[in-house]
Amino acid sequence: MIDIKELKERESEIRENIKNRYMDVDLDKILALSEKRYGLLQKTEDLRAKRNLTAEKMKKKLSPEERSIFIEEGKKIKEELAEVEAEFNAVDEEFQKEARRIPNYASPEAPVGKEDKDNLAIKFVGEPRKFSFKAKDHVELGESLDILDFESGAKVSGQKFYYIKNKGVILQMALERFAMDIVLKHGFTPFITPDVAKEEILSGIGFNPRGEESNIYTLEGTGTCLVGTAEITLGGYYSNMIIDKKSLPVKMTGLSHCFRREAGGAGQYSKGLYRVHQFSKLEMFIYCLPEESEKYHQEILSIEEEIFSKLGLPYRIVDTATGDLGAPAYRKFDIEAWMPGRGENGEYGEVTSTSNCTDYQARSLNIRYKDDDGKSKFVHMLNGTAVALSRAIVAIMENYQNEDGSISIPENLIPYTGFDKIEKI
């Protein structure tokens, strides 16, 4: 969440930011709750001071009549204080809930726009391959090569679940290790993270664990959810802790399963592996000093580029528009790989994203460091996809397909797979 002390002094900026993000946040209600909360806090402090003063008077030598008066006065103060404290707690709870809906400040360099079509392409790498034959999509390729089985996935688990089979399994495992080796080279500590997290951790990271618009699977009666990304579990690792400044930056990479409801995720661009309920992903996460977060944001992006460049996949980088940032992000870049089987003639499809969330998540999760002046300050937190395995597989299958229906393996992946082609058995 943002610093609530800034609600008044940066009110116009906050209003403009909410408008530019096309978010439904009632700032007037939040400001009114803030005023009411402050008034009740003042009243609480006044009553506590009054109670303490009465207690001090009771210590003096008093007549029975005087003592009786002070006892009665103390009872009244106690009852009134209990009522005011109860009212304050109720108002504070509502205020905190509403204030958490205020999005992070957006970078002034982020393009202003409502949705992904307003994102700004800032870099193109590689040329989309020209085929001498009609390119197939990954669904047709995967089923003909017997490496993907969507029909059995739907029968056993429901729509948007799938089986990966045969050499497809080796391809996914090879991608995991290939990306992991690159990330480790850049100083990240590897983790395999839990698939479940507490609702308060999800909320602190900026995910909504409940409600119609939630993309999260909630485990009823447990106060926990299935994670949609290792950003949640890596971001919660240091919750309510003070990190030694000398340890910063802390670089972590987490391999996890990811579970997403993907409500409304239909249409031709969501078919097959592109938008599913379960997939595996290698995530990068950095805790750092505030003055260094933009530098590390560029570092994460460069690692993502390194991975997809070494896979030989054409891609573009897009600077994400304000309306598509999500509440926690200050700035976000996506890498979109060329997917020849997407649409009629091929389209770019998102394969990674990286976000600088500044101190927004750290403030909610209470993650700090002690500066040289001895004061506790909030760290900045950044995340980025090293590889979302399902979407990387889509890009590899479609770009490396051959006329006979086989798929060649990218050169840099062959040492990890042990074979250079997937052919019909």
C-alpha positions in Angstrom: 0.0 0.0 0.0 1.0 3.6 -0.3 2.1 5.7 2.6 -1.2 6.8 4.1 0.4 10.0 5.5 0.6 11.2 1.9 -3.2 11.1 1.4 -3.7 14.8 1.8 -0.4 16.2 0.6 -0.4 14.2 -2.6 -4.2 14.0 -3.0 -4.3 15.5 -6.5 -1.5 13.2 -7.7 -3.2 10.2 -6.2 -6.5 11.1 -7.9 -4.8 11.5 -11.3 -3.0 8.2 -10.8 -6.3 6.3 -10.0 -7.8 7.9 -13.1 -4.9 7.0 -15.4 -5.1 3.4 -14.1 -8.8 3.2 -14.7 -9.4 1.8 -11.2 -12.6 2.0 -9.2 -11.3 3.5 -5.9 -13.5 5.9 -3.9 -10.8 8.3 -2.6 -13.4 10.6 -1.1 -14.6 7.8 1.1 -11.1 6.9 2.1 -10.3 10.6 3.0 -13.5 10.8 5.1 -12.6 7.6 6.9 -9.1 9.0 7.5 -10.6 12.1 9.1 -13.0 10.0 11.2 -10.2 7.7 12.2 -7.9 10.6 13.2 -10.7 12.2 15.3 -11.4 8.9 17.1 -7.7 8.4 17.7 -7.5 11.8 19.3 -10.5 11.2 21.4 -9.0 7.8 22.6 -5.7 9.5 23.6 -7.6 12.2 25.4 -9.7 9.7 27.4 -6.6 7.6 28.2 -4.9 10.8 29.5 -8.0 11.6 31.6 -8.0 8.0 32.9 -4.4 8.2 33.9 -4.9 11.6 35.6 -7.8 10.1 37.6 -5.6 7.2 38.6 -3.0 9.6 39.9 -5.5 11.5 42.0 -6.7 8.2 43.5 -3.1 7.7 44.9 -3.5 10.8 47.1 -5.0 10.9 50.6 -8.7 11.3 50.0 -11.8 11.5 52.1 -14.4 8.6 51.5 -16.6 11.1 49.6 -13.8 12.3 47.3 -12.7 8.6 46.7 -16.3 7.7 45.7 -16.4 10.6 43.3 -13.2 9.6 41.6 -14.2 5.9 41.4 -17.4 6.8 39.7 -15.6 9.1 37.3 -13.1 6.4 36.5 -15.9 3.9 35.7 -17.5 6.4 33.3 -14.1 7.1 31.6 -13.5 3.4 31.3 -16.9 2.8 29.7 -16.6 5.7 27.3 -13.0 4.6 26.4 -14.2 1.1 25.6 -16.9 2.5 23.3 -14.5 4.9 21.5 -11.8 2.2 21.1 -14.4 -0.2 19.6 -15.6 2.5 17.2 -12.0 3.3 16.3 -11.1 -0.3 15.6 -14.1 -0.7 13.3 -13.3 2.5 11.4 -9.6 1.7 11.2 -10.4 -1.8 9.8 -12.6 -0.3 7.1 -10.0 2.5 6.4 -7.1 0.0 6.0 -9.2 -2.2 3.7 -10.2 0.7 1.4 -6.7 2.3 1.6 -5.1 -0.9 0.3 -7.2 -0.5 -2.9 -5.2 2.7 -3.8 -2.7 1.6 -6.4 1.1 2.4 -6.3 2.2 5.6 -8.0 3.0 5.0 -11.6 6.3 6.0 -13.2 5.9 9.2 -15.2 7.6 7.3 -18.0 4.9 4.6 -18.2 2.5 5.2 -21.2 -0.9 6.3 -20.2 -3.7 4.0 -21.4 -6.5 1.7 -20.4 -5.4 -1.8 -21.5 -2.8 -4.0 -23.2 -3.5 -2.5 -26.7 -2.2 0.8 -25.2 1.2 -0.7 -24.3 4.2 0.8 -26.1 6.5 -1.5 -28.0 10.0 -0.1 -27.4 12.4 -2.8 -28.8 12.2 -5.6 -31.4 14.7 -8.4 -31.5 14.9 -11.0 -34.3 12.8 -11.4 -37.4 9.7 -13.6 -37.5 10.4 -16.7 -39.5 9.0 -16.9 -43.0 7.6 -20.4 -43.6 7.4 -22.1 -47.0 4.4 -24.0 -45.7 1.3 -23.1 -43.6 2.5 -22.9 -40.0 0.5 -24.9 -37.5 -0.3 -23.9 -33.9 1.1 -25.7 -30.9 -2.1 -27.5 -30.2 -2.1 -29.3 -33.6 1.6 -29.9 -33.4 1.5 -31.2 -29.8 -1.3 -33.6 -30.4 0.1 -35.0 -33.7 3.5 -35.6 -32.0 1.8 -37.0 -28.9 3.5 -34.6 -26.5 0.4 -32.7 -25.5 -3.0 -34.1 -24.5 -5.7 -31.6 -23.8 -8.6 -34.0 -24.1 -7.5 -36.2 -21.3 -6.6 -33.2 -19.2 -10.2 -31.9 -19.6 -11.7 -35.3 -18.8 -9.7 -35.8 -15.6 -9.4 -32.2 -14.3 -11.6 -29.9 -16.4 -11.1 -27.4 -19.2 -7.7 -25.6 -19.3 -5.8 -28.6 -17.8 -3.6 -30.8 -19.8 -1.0 -33.5 -19.9 2.6 -33.1 -21.2 3.9 -36.4 -22.5 6.9 -38.2 -24.0 9.7 -35.8 -25.2 7.5 -32.8 -24.2 8.3 -33.7 -20.6 12.0 -33.6 -21.3 11.6 -30.3 -23.2 10.0 -28.7 -20.1 12.6 -30.0 -17.7 15.4 -28.8 -20.1 13.9 -25.3 -20.2 13.7 -25.3 -16.4 17.4 -26.1 -16.0 18.5 -23.9 -18.9 16.8 -20.8 -17.4 17.9 -21.7 -13.9 21.6 -21.9 -15.0 21.4 -18.4 -16.6 19.7 -16.9 -13.5 22.2 -18.5 -11.1 25.0 -17.0 -13.1 23.6 -13.6 -12.2 23.8 -14.3 -8.4 20.3 -15.4 -7.6 19.7 -17.9 -4.8 17.5 -20.8 -5.9 14.3 -21.9 -4.1 11.6 -24.4 -4.7 8.7 -22.6 -3.1 5.4 -23.7 -1.4 2.3 -23.9 -3.7 0.1 -22.5 -0.8 0.3 -19.1 0.9 -1.8 -17.3 3.6 -4.4 -14.9 2.5 -2.6 -12.0 4.3 0.5 -12.6 2.3 -1.4 -12.6 -1.0 -3.1 -9.4 0.1 0.2 -7.8 1.1 1.7 -8.6 -2.3 -1.3 -7.1 -4.0 -3.3 -10.1 -5.1 -7.0 -10.2 -4.2 -7.7 -13.7 -2.7 -11.5 -13.3 -2.7 -14.3 -11.9 -4.8 -15.7 -12.2 -8.3 -12.6 -10.5 -9.8 -10.1 -12.7 -8.0 -7.8 -14.9 -10.2 -6.9 -17.0 -7.2 -8.0 -20.4 -6.0 -9.0 -20.1 -2.3 -8.7 -23.2 0.0 -11.9 -22.9 1.9 -11.8 -22.9 5.7 -8.0 -22.7 5.8 -7.2 -19.0 5.4 -4.8 -20.0 2.5 -4.8 -20.0 -1.3 -3.0 -21.7 -4.1 -0.3 -19.3 -5.4 -0.6 -17.9 -8.9 3.2 -17.1 -9.0 6.3 -17.6 -6.8 6.3 -13.8 -6.5 3.8 -14.3 -3.6 5.9 -16.8 -1.7 9.3 -15.1 -2.4 7.8 -11.7 -1.5 6.4 -13.1 1.8 9.7 -14.6 2.8 10.9 -11.6 4.7 7.5 -10.3 5.9 7.6 -8.5 9.3 11.4 -8.6 9.2 14.3 -6.1 9.1 16.9 -7.1 6.5 20.5 -6.1 7.2 21.4 -3.3 4.8 24.7 -5.0 4.1 22.8 -8.0 2.8 21.0 -5.9 0.1 20.3 -6.6 -2.6 18.8 -10.0 -1.8 18.3 -11.9 -5.1 16.1 -15.0 -5.1 14.7 -17.3 -7.8 11.8 -19.6 -7.2 10.5 -22.6 -9.1 6.9 -23.2 -8.4 3.6 -24.5 -9.8 1.2 -21.6 -10.5 -2.6 -21.9 -10.3 -5.0 -19.3 -11.8 -8.7 -19.3 -12.3 -8.4 -17.4 -15.5 -12.1 -16.5 -15.4 -13.1 -15.1 -18.8 -9.9 -16.2 -20.4 -11.4 -17.5 -23.6 -10.9 -16.8 -27.3 -8.5 -17.9 -30.0 -5.5 -16.2 -28.3 -6.1 -18.2 -25.1 -6.2 -21.6 -26.6 -4.0 -24.6 -25.7 -1.1 -23.9 -23.3 -1.2 -20.1 -23.6 -3.8 -19.6 -20.8 -4.3 -22.5 -18.4 -5.3 -23.1 -14.9 -1.9 -24.7 -13.9 1.6 -24.3 -15.1 5.2 -24.1 -13.8 7.3 -21.0 -13.7 10.8 -19.9 -12.7 10.5 -16.4 -11.0 13.1 -13.9 -10.1 12.7 -11.6 -7.1 14.9 -8.8 -5.7 14.8 -6.9 -2.4 17.0 -3.7 -2.7 17.6 -0.2 -1.5 15.2 2.4 -2.9 17.8 4.2 -4.9 18.8 1.0 -6.7 15.4 -0.4 -7.8 15.4 1.1 -11.3 18.8 -0.4 -11.9 17.8 -3.8 -10.8 14.6 -3.6 -12.8 16.7 -3.2 -15.9 18.9 -6.1 -14.8 15.9 -8.5 -14.5 14.7 -7.4 -18.0 18.2 -8.0 -19.4 18.2 -11.6 -17.9 14.8 -12.3 -19.5 16.2 -11.0 -22.8 19.2 -13.2 -22.4 17.1 -16.3 -21.9 14.9 -15.7 -25.0 17.8 -14.5 -27.2 19.7 -17.7 -26.4 16.5 -19.7 -27.4 16.6 -18.0 -30.7 13.1 -16.6 -30.5 12.0 -13.3 -32.1 10.5 -11.0 -29.5 9.6 -7.5 -28.6 9.7 -5.5 -25.3 6.6 -3.5 -24.4 6.4 -0.7 -21.8 3.1 -1.5 -20.0 0.4 1.1 -20.0 -0.9 2.5 -16.7 -4.3 0.8 -17.0 -2.6 -2.6 -17.4 0.1 -2.3 -14.7 -1.8 -3.9 -11.8 -2.0 -2.1 -8.4 1.5 -2.9 -7.0 3.6 -2.0 -10.0 5.3 1.4 -10.5 6.5 0.3 -13.9 6.3 -3.0 -15.8 7.9 -4.4 -19.0 6.7 -7.4 -20.9 8.5 -9.6 -23.3 6.3 -10.8 -26.1 7.6 -13.7 -28.3 6.5 -14.2 -31.8 4.1 -17.1 -32.1 3.5 -18.1 -35.7 0.4 -20.2 -34.9 -1.4 -17.3 -33.1 -4.2 -15.8 -35.2 -4.2 -16.0 -39.0 -0.6 -14.9 -39.7 1.1 -15.1 -36.3 1.1 -12.6 -33.4 3.3 -11.6 -30.5 2.2 -13.2 -27.2 3.4 -12.3 -23.7 6.0 -14.7 -22.3 7.5 -12.7 -19.4 6.9 -9.6 -17.4 9.0 -7.7 -14.8 7.7 -5.1 -12.3 9.3 -2.6 -10.0 6.8 -2.4 -7.1 9.0 0.2 -5.2 8.0 0.1 -1.5 4.3 -0.7 -2.1 4.5 -4.4 -1.2 7.1 -3.8 1.5 4.9 -1.3 3.3 2.0 -3.8 3.4 4.2 -6.7 4.5 6.3 -4.6 6.8 9.7 -5.4 5.3 12.4 -2.9 6.2 16.1 -2.2 6.6 18.0 0.0 8.9 19.6 2.9 7.1 23.0 4.5 8.2 21.0 7.1 10.2 19.6 4.2 12.3 16.1 4.7 11.0 14.0 1.8 9.7 13.0 2.3 6.0 11.0 0.1 3.6 12.9 -1.9 1.0 12.0 -1.8 -2.7 10.8 -5.1 -4.2 11.0 -6.3 -7.8 9.8 -9.4 -9.6 10.3 -10.9 -13.0 9.6 -14.1 -14.9 12.7 -16.0 -15.9 10.5 -18.5 -17.8 6.8 -19.4 -17.8 7.3 -22.9 -19.1 4.0 -23.4 -20.8 4.3 -20.2 -22.9 7.9 -20.7 -23.7 7.0 -24.2 -25.0 4.3 -22.6 -27.2 6.9 -20.2 -28.7 9.5 -23.0 -29.2 7.1 -25.4 -30.8 5.6 -22.9 -33.2 8.9 -21.2 -34.2 10.9 -24.4 -34.6 8.3 -26.5 -36.4 9.2 -28.2 -39.7 7.1 -29.0 -42.8 6.9 -32.7 -41.9 5.3 -31.8 -38.5 8.5 -32.3 -36.4 10.0 -29.7 -34.1 13.6 -28.9 -34.0 15.2 -28.1 -30.6 16.9 -24.7 -30.1 20.7 -25.2 -30.3 21.3 -24.0 -26.7 18.7 -26.5 -25.4 20.1 -29.6 -27.0 22.7 -30.2 -24.2 19.8 -30.2 -21.8 17.4 -32.4 -23.8 19.9 -34.9 -25.3 18.1 -34.8 -28.6 17.8 -32.3 -31.4 14.3 -33.0 -32.7 10.8 -34.1 -31.7 9.3 -36.4 -34.4 6.3 -38.6 -34.7 6.8 -41.9 -33.0 
